[in-house]
Amino acid sequence: MKIVVSFKVVHDDQDIQVAGDGSLDFSKAHQVVSTYDLNAIEAAAQLAGATGASLVAISAGGAAIDDSKLRKNVLARGVDELFMTADDACADMDAFASAEALAALLEKVGDYDLVVCGDGSADNYAQQVDIQLAARLGLPVVTAVTKLALEGGVLEAQRTLEDVVETVRVATPAVVSVTPDAALPRIPGMKDIVSAGKKPAEVAGAGVVPTGTLEVLDCRAPQQADRARVIIDAAEEGALPRFAAALKAAL
């Protein structure tokens, strides 16, 4: 049995600098695994441990994602093998192009029972890659999953929605996307990090350049609104209703 988990490498938002005109400077931002995908990796690792399956991680992005520290960080989280496409032709891909690049990596992986994705990425959060990947592969997809079980070629996925908890069963292979509630990312120990350096990792360029469908014209930080600077003295009569009214107006 083989489980595949996809992840995206993004700029660390703590290092992104915003200029006066709202433009973003990524030059000093480190490359990190998207926080939502850390949850997905952990959920996949726990499922692999419970079922005895092997766990393979895949990712595609610009040449900068080919970083030894980043690879070890992924492989130290219960992942057995890693396949990456690191090519500047794959930088800043939209969801359609990302699905194409990930599908190409899955061909290298070979047979698999399940593909696990995060429910969005920490940069764009389009929530489309899982759906478009499943469509490209011709597989069923289950989104917003908070709990996973895999047995006898059947995936049982629990979806926690706004007003109901839904259980879905689908035949494998299949694609699922998990929410952050699915699993809390582990903190790899020194033994995990050392052993990660001995695990197989294949990094290659893009054989075929993925084709996107979106054109980004501009990307800027949202304009900051001025503070209202309303001060209400709690000792004054009617302070609480006025505070509630001011808060409601601000929202």
C-alpha positions as CSV (number, residue, x, y, z in Angstrom):
1,M,0.0,0.0,0.0
2,K,1.3,3.4,-0.9
3,I,0.1,6.9,0.2
4,V,1.3,10.1,-1.5
5,V,1.1,13.5,0.0
6,S,1.6,16.7,-1.9
7,F,3.0,19.9,-0.5
8,K,3.8,23.4,-1.7
9,V,6.9,25.4,-0.8
10,V,6.0,29.1,-0.2
11,H,7.8,32.2,1.0
12,D,7.8,32.6,4.8
13,D,5.3,35.4,5.3
14,Q,7.2,36.7,8.3
15,D,10.1,37.6,6.0
16,I,8.0,39.3,3.3
17,Q,8.5,43.1,3.2
18,V,5.8,45.6,2.2
19,A,6.8,48.8,0.4
20,G,5.0,52.1,0.8
21,D,3.1,51.5,-2.4
22,G,1.9,48.1,-1.2
23,S,4.2,46.1,-3.4
24,L,5.8,42.9,-1.9
25,D,9.5,42.2,-1.6
26,F,10.2,38.4,-1.4
27,S,14.0,38.7,-1.8
28,K,14.7,38.1,1.9
29,A,12.0,35.5,2.5
30,H,13.0,32.0,3.3
31,Q,11.4,29.0,1.5
32,V,9.2,27.0,3.8
33,V,6.6,24.3,3.6
34,S,3.1,25.7,3.5
35,T,1.6,25.5,7.0
36,Y,-1.6,23.8,5.7
37,D,0.6,21.1,4.0
38,L,2.4,20.4,7.3
39,N,-1.0,19.3,8.6
40,A,-1.5,17.2,5.5
41,I,1.9,15.5,5.8
42,E,1.2,14.6,9.4
43,A,-2.3,13.2,8.6
44,A,-0.8,11.1,5.8
45,A,2.1,9.9,8.1
46,Q,-0.3,8.9,10.8
47,L,-2.5,7.0,8.2
48,A,0.6,5.3,6.8
49,G,1.7,4.3,10.2
50,A,-1.8,2.8,11.0
51,T,-2.0,0.9,7.8
52,G,1.6,-0.1,7.3
53,A,1.7,1.8,4.0
54,S,4.8,3.6,2.6
55,L,4.6,7.4,2.4
56,V,5.8,9.4,-0.6
57,A,5.9,13.2,-0.8
58,I,5.7,15.2,-4.0
59,S,6.2,18.9,-4.7
60,A,6.8,21.2,-7.7
61,G,8.0,24.8,-7.8
62,G,10.8,27.1,-8.8
63,A,14.5,26.1,-8.7
64,A,14.8,27.7,-5.2
65,I,12.8,24.8,-3.6
66,D,15.7,22.5,-4.1
67,D,17.1,23.0,-0.7
68,S,18.7,20.3,1.5
69,K,17.3,21.7,4.7
70,L,13.8,21.8,3.3
71,R,14.1,18.3,2.0
72,K,15.2,16.9,5.3
73,N,12.4,18.8,7.1
74,V,9.9,16.9,4.9
75,L,11.6,13.5,5.1
76,A,11.9,13.8,8.9
77,R,8.1,13.9,9.3
78,G,7.4,10.2,8.6
79,V,8.0,10.4,4.8
80,D,9.8,7.5,3.2
81,E,10.6,9.0,-0.2
82,L,10.5,12.4,-1.9
83,F,10.0,13.5,-5.5
84,M,10.4,17.1,-6.5
85,T,10.3,19.2,-9.7
86,A,12.5,22.2,-9.1
87,D,12.5,24.4,-12.1
88,D,12.0,28.2,-12.6
89,A,9.5,27.3,-15.3
90,C,7.3,26.0,-12.4
91,A,7.5,29.1,-10.3
92,D,4.3,31.0,-9.5
93,M,2.1,28.3,-11.0
94,D,-1.7,28.6,-10.8
95,A,-3.9,25.7,-9.6
96,F,-4.3,24.3,-13.1
97,A,-0.5,24.2,-13.8
98,S,0.2,22.8,-10.3
99,A,-2.2,19.9,-11.0
100,E,-0.4,19.2,-14.2
101,A,3.1,19.3,-12.5
102,L,1.9,17.0,-9.7
103,A,0.3,14.6,-12.1
104,A,3.7,14.2,-13.8
105,L,5.3,13.5,-10.5
106,L,2.7,10.8,-9.7
107,E,3.7,9.0,-12.9
108,K,7.2,8.7,-11.4
109,V,5.8,7.4,-8.1
110,G,4.0,4.6,-9.9
111,D,1.0,2.8,-8.3
112,Y,-0.6,4.5,-5.3
113,D,-3.7,4.1,-3.2
114,L,-4.3,7.6,-1.9
115,V,-3.2,11.2,-2.6
116,V,-3.4,13.6,0.3
117,C,-3.4,17.4,-0.1
118,G,-3.7,20.3,2.2
119,D,-7.0,22.2,1.8
120,G,-5.2,25.3,0.5
121,S,-1.8,26.9,0.4
122,A,-0.5,29.5,2.7
123,D,0.0,32.1,-0.1
124,N,-2.9,31.9,-2.5
125,Y,-5.3,29.6,-0.7
126,A,-7.2,28.9,-3.9
127,Q,-8.5,25.5,-2.7
128,Q,-8.4,24.2,-6.2
129,V,-5.3,22.0,-6.7
130,D,-6.8,18.9,-5.1
131,I,-10.0,19.1,-7.2
132,Q,-8.1,19.8,-10.5
133,L,-5.5,17.1,-9.7
134,A,-8.3,14.6,-9.2
135,A,-10.0,15.7,-12.4
136,R,-6.8,15.3,-14.3
137,L,-6.2,11.8,-12.9
138,G,-9.9,10.7,-13.3
139,L,-10.2,9.9,-9.6
140,P,-12.8,10.7,-6.9
141,V,-12.0,13.6,-4.6
142,V,-13.1,14.3,-1.0
143,T,-12.5,17.8,0.4
144,A,-12.6,19.3,3.9
145,V,-11.6,16.0,5.6
146,T,-10.8,16.0,9.3
147,K,-10.4,12.3,9.8
148,L,-9.1,9.5,7.6
149,A,-9.2,5.7,7.6
150,L,-8.1,3.3,4.9
151,E,-8.9,-0.4,4.8
152,G,-9.6,-3.0,2.1
153,G,-9.3,-0.6,-0.8
154,V,-11.9,1.7,0.7
155,L,-11.2,5.2,2.0
156,E,-13.4,6.4,4.9
157,A,-13.3,10.2,5.3
158,Q,-15.0,12.3,7.9
159,R,-15.9,15.8,6.8
160,T,-16.7,18.4,9.5
161,L,-19.1,20.9,7.9
162,E,-20.8,23.9,9.3
163,D,-23.9,22.1,10.6
164,V,-23.1,18.3,10.2
165,V,-20.4,15.8,10.4
166,E,-20.4,13.7,7.2
167,T,-18.8,10.4,6.6
168,V,-17.9,9.5,3.0
169,R,-16.7,6.2,1.7
170,V,-15.0,5.9,-1.7
171,A,-13.0,3.2,-3.5
172,T,-9.3,3.8,-3.9
173,P,-7.2,5.2,-5.5
174,A,-8.6,8.6,-4.6
175,V,-7.6,12.2,-3.8
176,V,-8.4,13.9,-0.5
177,S,-7.7,17.3,1.0
178,V,-7.5,17.7,4.8
179,T,-8.1,20.6,7.0
180,P,-5.7,21.7,9.7
181,D,-7.9,19.9,12.3
182,A,-6.9,16.6,10.7
183,A,-3.6,16.4,12.5
184,L,-1.2,18.5,14.5
185,P,2.3,18.6,12.8
186,R,5.0,16.9,14.7
187,I,8.3,18.4,15.7
188,P,11.0,16.2,14.2
189,G,13.7,15.0,16.6
190,M,17.4,14.9,16.0
191,K,17.2,11.1,15.1
192,D,14.5,11.9,12.6
193,I,16.5,14.6,11.0
194,V,19.7,12.5,10.8
195,S,17.8,9.6,9.2
196,A,16.1,11.9,6.8
197,G,19.4,12.6,5.1
198,K,19.6,8.9,4.2
199,K,16.2,8.6,2.6
200,P,15.8,8.7,-1.2
201,A,15.0,12.0,-2.8
202,E,14.7,12.7,-6.5
203,V,14.9,16.3,-7.7
204,A,14.6,17.1,-11.4
205,G,13.7,19.8,-13.8
206,A,10.4,20.0,-15.5
207,G,10.2,17.7,-18.5
208,V,7.2,19.6,-19.8
209,V,6.5,23.2,-18.8
210,P,3.1,23.3,-17.1
211,T,0.6,25.6,-18.7
212,G,-1.4,28.0,-16.5
213,T,-4.8,29.5,-17.2
214,L,-4.5,32.6,-15.0
215,E,-2.6,35.8,-15.6
216,V,-1.6,37.8,-12.5
217,L,-1.5,41.5,-13.3
218,D,-0.5,42.8,-9.9
219,C,0.0,41.6,-6.4
220,R,-0.1,44.1,-3.5
221,A,-0.7,44.1,0.2
222,P,-4.2,45.4,1.2
223,Q,-4.4,49.1,2.1
224,Q,-4.4,49.6,5.8
225,A,-7.4,51.4,7.2
226,D,-6.9,54.2,9.7
227,R,-7.6,53.4,13.3
228,A,-10.9,54.9,14.6
229,R,-9.2,55.9,18.0
230,V,-12.5,55.6,19.9
231,I,-12.0,55.5,23.6
232,I,-14.9,54.6,25.9
233,D,-14.6,54.9,29.7
234,A,-16.0,51.8,31.3
235,A,-17.0,53.8,34.3
236,E,-19.4,55.9,32.3
237,E,-23.1,55.1,32.2
238,G,-24.1,53.2,29.0
239,A,-20.4,52.4,28.2
240,L,-21.1,48.7,27.4
241,P,-23.9,49.4,24.8
242,R,-21.8,52.1,23.2
243,F,-18.8,49.8,23.0
244,A,-20.9,47.0,21.4
245,A,-22.3,49.5,18.9
246,A,-18.9,50.8,18.0
247,L,-17.6,47.3,17.6
248,K,-20.5,46.3,15.4
249,A,-20.0,49.4,13.2
250,A,-16.3,48.6,12.8
251,L,-17.1,45.1,11.6
